[in-house]
């Protein structure tokens, strides 16, 4: 455990940041699952609508550096390709 006041403060801040990042990562996974579920239903217009909302979530989490920007781009690309394949 931390001995100095500085180390105690850093431990508290790290835990707070970890909880916040975990929450954002969970939000990301949920957004991806929503798009996949919409794709599975086979309704292309509904899937595109959900995809548009999910893009902003992906981008905002990448901007906050919770995930790498290339990982966000990869998810967007794969989901977009899945939606295009519905036609």
C-alpha positions as CSV (number, residue, x, y, z in Angstrom):
1,X,0.0,0.0,0.0
2,X,1.1,3.6,-0.5
3,X,3.1,5.2,2.2
4,X,3.4,8.8,1.2
5,X,0.5,11.3,0.7
6,X,1.5,11.6,-2.9
7,X,1.4,7.9,-3.5
8,X,-2.0,7.6,-1.8
9,X,-3.4,10.3,-3.9
10,X,-2.1,8.7,-7.1
11,X,-3.6,5.4,-6.1
12,X,-7.0,7.0,-5.6
13,X,-6.8,8.9,-8.9
14,X,-5.7,5.7,-10.7
15,X,-8.6,3.7,-9.3
16,X,-11.1,6.5,-10.3
17,X,-9.7,6.7,-13.8
18,X,-9.8,2.9,-14.1
19,X,-13.5,2.7,-13.2
20,X,-14.2,5.5,-15.7
21,X,-12.3,3.8,-18.5
22,X,-14.0,0.5,-17.8
23,X,-17.4,2.2,-18.0
24,X,-16.5,3.7,-21.4
25,X,-15.1,0.4,-22.7
26,X,-18.4,-1.3,-21.7
27,X,-20.3,1.4,-23.5
28,X,-18.2,0.7,-26.6
29,X,-18.9,-3.0,-26.5
30,X,-22.6,-2.4,-26.1
31,X,-22.6,-0.1,-29.1
32,X,-21.0,-2.7,-31.2
33,X,-23.4,-5.4,-30.0
34,X,-26.4,-3.2,-30.9
35,X,-25.1,-2.9,-34.5
36,X,-24.5,-6.6,-34.8
37,X,-27.9,-7.4,-33.4
38,X,-29.5,-5.0,-36.0
39,X,-27.5,-6.7,-38.8
40,X,-28.7,-10.1,-37.6
41,X,-32.3,-9.0,-38.0
42,X,-31.6,-8.3,-41.7
43,X,-33.2,-4.8,-41.7
44,X,-30.6,-2.7,-43.5
45,X,-32.2,0.7,-42.8
46,X,-32.4,-0.1,-39.1
47,X,-28.8,-1.3,-39.0
48,X,-27.6,1.8,-40.8
49,X,-29.4,4.0,-38.2
50,X,-27.9,2.2,-35.3
51,X,-24.5,2.2,-37.0
52,X,-24.6,6.0,-37.4
53,X,-25.1,6.4,-33.6
54,X,-22.4,3.8,-32.8
55,X,-19.9,5.6,-35.0
56,X,-20.0,8.7,-32.7
57,X,-19.5,6.5,-29.6
58,X,-16.5,4.7,-31.2
59,X,-14.9,8.0,-32.3
60,X,-15.4,9.7,-28.9
61,X,-13.9,6.7,-27.1
62,X,-10.9,6.7,-29.5
63,X,-10.5,10.4,-29.0
64,X,-10.2,9.9,-25.3
65,X,-7.6,7.2,-26.0
66,X,-9.5,4.5,-24.3
67,X,-8.9,2.4,-27.4
68,X,-6.5,3.1,-30.3
69,X,-7.9,5.1,-33.2
70,X,-7.0,2.2,-35.6
71,X,-9.0,-0.2,-33.5
72,X,-12.0,2.1,-33.8
73,X,-11.5,2.4,-37.5
74,X,-11.2,-1.4,-37.8
75,X,-14.5,-1.9,-36.0
76,X,-16.3,0.8,-38.1
77,X,-14.9,-0.8,-41.3
78,X,-16.0,-4.3,-40.4
79,X,-19.5,-3.2,-39.3
80,X,-19.9,-1.1,-42.4
81,X,-18.9,-4.0,-44.6
82,X,-21.5,-6.3,-42.8
83,X,-24.2,-3.7,-43.4
84,X,-23.3,-3.4,-47.1
85,X,-23.4,-7.2,-47.4
86,X,-27.1,-7.1,-46.4
87,X,-28.1,-5.7,-49.9
